[in-house]
């Protein structure tokens, strides 16, 4: 009975998650006028690809911009978070608990406060309408989370592994690259995936730190596309469907690494 209940609950959860996605894809294939009917069609009989043609022509550069920003955020987050997590988890670092507490506090700061503060700083540094500026802005939110997640994993790594490496003459950095990084693969994938998803879906930093004169992430592109084409829901839904593809593909590919990174340690008894 318990197994059946779990199956039913799982099916219901999947249905709840997929239902909005289905309607988004369904609407993207229907003419704009069809979406205004009192009883919209469950299945688009006379489907059209006009929305996708318009989405690709107007939002293609925005999708590429979001991809560059998201990948850059992943790189910056992991490059900083991995050594920081290693120091907090495996080395006797002074003030380690205080640093962890500060990172928890940082997670509670409202995004609009950080966005306004970064706008002033980046304006003085010439990083408005700049890919590097958005990567750094997104990294301010993803690095603390990545450090906390990776630290929780690295604490479970037996100290005997690192001590044996040190006895063999390896320095801290060689121990880090030879021991810590390989056994932390699942946690790295998990932290990188969450960093990518945050940067890909970010709207607040994107709309604050860009003016639209040089480039726009896809979230801002969709926002302004809706404002300019409020009657063209076919194109809006097609754009939203295209923007969901990279995140969906990554989640499917990395799901087993995410589960392992969140639930397992380096060595199992």
N, C-alpha and C positions, 0 to 999 in steps of 0.2 A: 504493500500500500504506500509506503514511504517513497519507494522508487517511482511509482506512478505519479504521486503528488509532485515530486521534483520535476518529472518530465512535463507535467501540465504547467507548472510554474515557469519552467524554461521556455516552453512554447509561447506562453502568454507574454513573457518579457520580450522575446524575439519579435512577436507580432506587434507589440506596442512600439518597439524601436523601428521596425520596418514600415509601419503604416504611413507615417509622415513622408518617408523616403519614396514610397510607392506613389503617393499623391503628387509629390514634386516631379517625379519622372513622368507620370501620367499627364500632368498639366503641361510639361515641356513639349509633348507631342501633339497637343491640341491647339487649334487656332484660338487666338485671344478671345474672340467672341463666344466661343464654346464654354469658356470658364465662367462667364457671367450668367449662364442659364440657371434657373432655380434648382434644377436637378442635373448636375454635371454627370457626364458619362464615366462609368467605372473603367471602361476600356475604350480608348480612342479608335473608333472605326475608321475615320478618315484622317489618319495621322499626318502630320507635316513636319519637315525638318527645318522650316524657316527659322525657328527659334535658335536652333543650334548653329545655323549659318551666321545669323546675326551675332550670336554669342561669341563665336570663334573670331569673327572679324573685329568686334569691338573689345572683347575681354581677353583675347589671346596674349597680348603683351602684359596684361595685369597678372595673368596666371604665371607667366614666366618670372615676373618680378617677385611674386609671392614665393615661388620655388627657390629663387636665389636667396631671399631673405631667410626662409625657413632652414635651408641647408647651412647657411652661414651661422645662424643661431645655434644649430646643433653642434657645429664644429667649435665655436667659441665656448659653449656651455660645457662640453666634454673636456676640452683642453684645460679649462680652469677647475671644473668640478672634480675631475678624477684625482689630480694631485692633492687638492684640498681635502677630499674625503679620505685619502690614504693617510694624510697627516693627522686628521682628527680621529681616525679609527685605529690606526696601528702604531703611531708614534706618540711618545709622551710629550704632547704639545701643551705648553703653558696657556691657560685661558681657554682650553678647548670647550668646556661646557658653556662658557660665556659666549663664545662665537656661535655655538649651536643655538643658544637662546636668542641671540640677536637675529639669526636667520629665520627663526620662527616668528619673531616680531615683524621682520621685513615682509613676510607673507601676509600679514594683516593690514599693511598700508594700502589704502584705496588706490586703485589704478589711476584715477583722475589726478590724484595728488602727485604721483610719480610722473605722469605725462606732462603736467604743467611745469614741474621742476626741470625735467629734461629738456623741455622746449626752450627755456631760458638758457640753460647751459649749452645745448647744441646750437642755438642761434649764435652764441658768441664764438663757437668753434667752427661754424660753417657746415654743420652736419644736418641742417634741414634740407629735405628733398635729397637725401643721400642714403645709399644702400647701407653703408657702414653705420650711419646713425640709427637706422631701424634695427639692424642686427644687434647693436649694443643695447638699444632700448629693450628689445625683447629678451636679451640675455640677462638684464637686471631682474627679470621675473623668473626666468628658467634656471639660472645658476643656483640660487638658494634651494629650490626644490630638488634639483639634481644632486646637490651636495648632501642633503638630508636623506635622499633615497639611497645613494651610493654608500654613504657612511653606514647606514643601517645594514647594508649587505656586507661591507668590509669588516665590520665588527665580528661577524661570524667566521671570518677566515682565521684558521688556527695560527697563533703566533709562532708555532713551531716551524711553519713554512718559511716565514720571513727570517726567523732567527737562524735557521739552517743556511739560508742564502747568505746571511751576514757572516756566519762562521766560515763559509767557503771563500770569503773575501769580496763579495759583491757589495757595492755601495748602495745608498738609499735609492738612487735613481735606477740602477740596474735591477735591484730587487723589485722596484715598482713596475718596470717594463717586462721583466722576466717572469714574475710571480703574480703580482696583483692584477695587472691588465688581463692576462689570459683567463684567470679564474673568475674575473668580474665581467665576462662577456655578456651574460644575460642581463645583468644589472645595467651595463652600459647601453645595451639596445633599448631597455625600458626607459632609461633617462633620456636617451636621444629621441625616442619616439614621442614622449610627452613634450619635449622641447620643440620638436617639429610641429606637432599638432597645435601647440600654443601659438607659435609664430605664424603658422598658416591661417589660423582663425582669428588672429589679433585684429581688432578694429580700432581700439582706443589710441594706441601708440601710432598706428598707421594714419588715422585721420588727423591727429595732432601734429605729427612731424612731417607731413607731406602737404604740398599745395596743389598737386596735380599738374604742375608745369613740366616736370621731367618724367616722372613715373608714378604709378599707383599700385599698391597691392590689390589683389582681387576683392578683398572685403570692401575696400573703399570704392573699387570699380563697380561692384554690385550696388552699393548704396547710391552712388551718383547715377548709375544706370536706371535704377528704380525711380529716382527723382525726375530724370529726363524722359523716361519712357513709361510713365505710370499706367498707361493703357495697354502696354505690350507685355502682358503677363506671360505670354508664351516665351518670349526672349529672356525674361527675368528668371523663370523656372529652369530654362535650359542652361543659363549661366550658373545658377545654383547647383544644378546636377553635375556640370563639368567641374565645378570647384570642389565637389565632394569626392571625386574619383581618386585623387592622390591619397587622401586620408584613408579612404576605404581600402585601397590596395595595400597601404602600409600596415594597417591594422590586421588584415588577413595574413600577410606574410610574416609579421613579427609577433603574432599572438602567442605562439608557444614560448618564445623568448621572454615575453612580458610576464606570462604566468610563472615561468621558472625564476625570473629575476625578482618577482615580488614574494615568492613563497619559499625559495630554497636558499641554502647557504652554500659555501664553497665545498664543504666536505659533509657528507651524510653519515650518520652513525649506522 
